[in-house]
Amino acid sequence: MTTTETGTPTLSGERADLLDTLGTHRFFLRNTTKDLTEAQVAASPTASELCLGGLIKHVAHGEEQWVNFILEGPSAMASDGKDWADWDESDYAKYTEAFQMQPGETLAGVLADYERVARRTDELIATLDLDASHPLPKAPWFEPGAHWSARRVLMHIVAETAQHAGHADIIRETLDGAKSMG
């Protein structure tokens, strides 16, 4: 890794590829909200309860949690002090609320929070030991005893962002016929 005259790291290879791919999918996700009203961003026009603003909130929250996992290990993934394996119906209900725009939330605020999370992740990728790993938190969807490296977590963030950008594209097309990815 080299630096520019201002001291900013110039990335190449794997790190540059991770950032470029993640940046592409972040763009597609954000672009699904272009020229929409607050009401449209909060609408759930498909059979799902998902809305565009809620998807962006979810992706930002997930990315932030996974970056915290890279830095702190599985305890960073606990919600209200509970491991995922110990969640009950009320925990899942609260989690699903994060997929919706709540009163007082705006698209500008949601996008600003996502940008803050993305900037932190991007800065971390520049200096991170990609081989550092932690055991995954206990959860019904993780293999017991599995460990993920920082590299594997970052690939997961890319995959989640891409998947949710696709969901968002379907919602956008349902709202007004526009396609952000096609």
C-alpha positions, 0 to 999 in steps of 0.5 A: 500500500502506498499513500498520496501526497495528502497521506491518503492510502492508495489501495491496490489488489484485494483491498481495492477490489473489495472496496470497488465491489462494495462501492458498486453495490452501495451505489445501486442500493442508494440509487433506488431512492433517486428522485423519490418522495419520503412517502415512496421511500417508506412505502411497501408496495410488494407482498413483502413488508420491505421499503427502500428506506428500511432496506438502507437502514438494515444494510447500514446496521448490518454493515456496522455490526459486522465491522464491530465484529471484526474489531471486537469479536462475537460480543459486538453482535449481541443485541440488548445484551442477548446473543442471537441464539437467545432471542425470543419473539419480541426481539425478532419483532423489534429487529423487523421494525428496523426494516421500516421507516419510523416516524421522524426518520427521513431519507436524507438521515438514513442516507447520511447514516449509511454514508457514515457507516460506509466511510468507517468500513472503507477506512478500516479496509485500508489497514485491516489484517484481513486474516484476523478472525473471531468465532462467530456468535451463537446463532441458529444459522451459523455452524457451531464453532465456526470462525470468520476472518475479516476477509470473510466478513467483508465478503459477507458485507458485499454479498448482503449489500448486493442482495438487498440492492436487488430487493430494492430494485424490485421495490423501486420498479414496483413503485414507479417502473424505474429500474436502478440496475437494469 
